[in-house]
Every structure is written in structure tokens, then in C-alpha cells.
Amino acid sequence: MAESTHQKGQQHQGDAGFNKHERALCGVRSQHMALAVHMLKHDPITADLETRPHD
């Protein structure tokens, strides 16, 4: 019981900085995913692999 409340307290303390950092990471991640999806769609090799039946 004491351990879980201690962990919760630690987590809460770092929330403000962590959330800001995580938000920035999420923005980068979503941009990167969009770019990856865009490149996959326009990559002939990948398109060929996707249309080919899987074993």
C-alpha cells in the first residue's frame, strides 16, 4: 500500500515537465507516422509487396 502511494506521488511530481515533453514527442511521432504512411503509399516496392498474396 505504502509503495503504490509513493510511486503515485513521484509520478505526479514529474507530471508537468513530462506531459510537455510527451506532447512534443507525440507531435513528432504523428508527423513521422504521416510521412512514413505517405512514403509507403508512394513506394512501388512496398506497394508491390502489399498487393502480392502472402504465404
BELQUISUL-V28757 format. One record per backbone hydrogen bond with DSSP energy under -1.0 kcal/mol. NH is the residue of the N-H (numbers start at 1). CO is the residue of the C=O. If there is no record, write none. Layout:
NH;CO / NH;CO
This chain:
5;1 / 6;2 / 7;3 / 8;4 / 9;5 / 10;6 / 11;7 / 12;8 / 13;9 / 14;10 / 15;12 / 18;14 / 19;15 / 20;16 / 21;17 / 22;18 / 23;19 / 24;20 / 25;21 / 26;22 / 27;23 / 28;24 / 29;25 / 30;26 / 31;27 / 32;28 / 33;29 / 34;30 / 35;31 / 36;32 / 37;33 / 38;34 / 39;35 / 40;36 / 41;37 / 42;38 / 43;40 / 47;43 / 48;44 / 49;45 / 50;46 / 51;47 / 52;48
